[in-house]
């Protein structure tokens, strides 16, 4: 009985490791997708910065960073937005 329970636990751990190491599911990959609106927001932030509208630029960069984080975008993209802000 104890051996069966230990075996079940070991199999459950192995299964969870396989799930963690498997490629991203379609749902997860869809969550990573940016929309045209997301890209336009970043473009507008850069445009506002160039036009010296710094408050607007900061708000747009902040909103874009939040969106990028919510979409679980790659860390280098988020860091680039943080640097630009």
Secondary structure as UniProt FT lines:
FT   HELIX           2..21
FT   HELIX           26..31
FT   HELIX           36..50
FT   TURN            51..52
FT   HELIX           54..70
FT   TURN            71..72
FT   HELIX           75..84
//
